[in-house]
Amino acid sequence: MWRRHHRPTTPPSLLAITTTTIIVVFTLTIFFYAITTRKPSIPQFQHSSELKWNSFESSVQFNPTVEQSNGTDLIYQIPDSPRAVLFLAHGCGRRAADFWDRSPGCPHCSGLPEDRLIVLHALHRRFAVLTVSSSAECWSLGRETRTVRWIIKRWVESNGLAGLPLAAMGASSGGYFVSALAASAEMGFSSIAIMIAEGAFEDTKKIRKGYPPTLFLHMPKDRRRMRLVELNMGALRRAGVPVREVRCAEFPLTPEFLSDRIPALDRKSSVELFALFRNEGFIDENGYMRKDGRSTNWKEAVKRSGLLPEKFQWEGHIEEELNLAFGYHEMTSLQSDDMFDWFESHMS
Ligand SMILES: *[C@@H]1O[C@H](CO)[C@@H](O)[C@H](O)[C@H]1NC(C)=O
């Protein structure tokens, strides 16, 4: 018959030592495991309404110059004592004019809320800003890259900016375009930022040595794009290129969000629009957009409500902010500090 083995009673002191040792070893194991497997933290933007459309009013004013070159338009502004140059490439259906507020010098400018804030951030940090329009609806990656490289270089030289670091940011179609411009060492970008795009790297095994440090700003709600961004980040890393990503999440709207960001919208209209969107069920009880604003009839609801003037020209501005809040494919200035810190950390 099986007899239970009785161990001799351990003296209390030895028991205590054994227990302590086991606990210490166990804790250290967990600790080292946690350290070695911890993923680098990826900043997720927490919505803050601190930054308003007029946050830069006291330090920066729009005063752009408009020019034509090689069949397209250039709009630019150079601050006093510029420290660097920033080339900005818009997305499909947008123009250079979307980056700048309407002014006597640029009567056709339309100042989309996020685009204009990126420019204001840039000027505030004393970056000279150059925007160019694509020749068609979207950018193309063939001849247009050669033309725009030529335009940028000529503009930099003729404005006496040749000694300064040259950074670039492109959103969506502009992101693919900027990544393709950067493929030429001759372009001389000090670093680039690619927004809501994975970039155009024809053959990721052949990324050139010295390709500019690349920041990806993307919206992880587009999971497919996020995976492509991850693949290209891996390929760039293997080529020895510094990379970083910033993820832009959805966030809830607040009654004053739209008037905080859109110059042409007053606070009262913003609060009323928010109430309308809630009543119509476009946003949930926490202020989150329930659906992509591109697929709901919020524009019709706004028209029916009569909340905005008959000929309100800034519908596109509201749309940009709703898309941003939904966290899906739109220009964002919310991560501008990350972006300019990236440019500035690669300027020497
Ligand atoms: C752009 O236009 C200028 C002046 O018309 C011309 O000399 C230059 O070759 C053009 N550049 C490209 C890349 O087409």
The ligand as a Tripos MOL2 file, in Angstrom:
@<TRIPOS>MOLECULE
LIG
   14    14     1     0     0
SMALL
NO_CHARGES

@<TRIPOS>ATOM
      1 C1         10.6870   73.9190  -66.0180 C.3       1 LIG1
      2 O1         10.5740   75.1210  -66.7320 O.3       1 LIG1
      3 C2         11.8190   75.7560  -67.0080 C.3       1 LIG1
      4 C3         11.5320   77.1320  -67.6100 C.3       1 LIG1
      5 O2         10.4820   77.0950  -68.5140 O.3       1 LIG1
      6 C4         12.6710   74.8600  -67.8890 C.3       1 LIG1
      7 O3         13.9030   75.4760  -68.1700 O.3       1 LIG1
      8 C5         12.9060   73.5520  -67.1620 C.3       1 LIG1
      9 O4         13.6250   72.6710  -67.9410 O.3       1 LIG1
     10 C6         11.5860   72.9240  -66.7530 C.3       1 LIG1
     11 N1         11.8720   71.7810  -65.9080 N.am      1 LIG1
     12 C7         11.3910   70.5610  -66.1360 C.2       1 LIG1
     13 C8         11.8310   69.4820  -65.2300 C.3       1 LIG1
     14 O5         10.6030   70.3440  -67.0300 O.2       1 LIG1
@<TRIPOS>BOND
     1     1     2 1
     2     1    10 1
     3     2     3 1
     4     3     4 1
     5     3     6 1
     6     4     5 1
     7     6     7 1
     8     6     8 1
     9     8     9 1
    10     8    10 1
    11    10    11 1
    12    11    12 1
    13    12    13 1
    14    12    14 2
@<TRIPOS>SUBSTRUCTURE
     1 LIG1         1 GROUP 0 **** ****
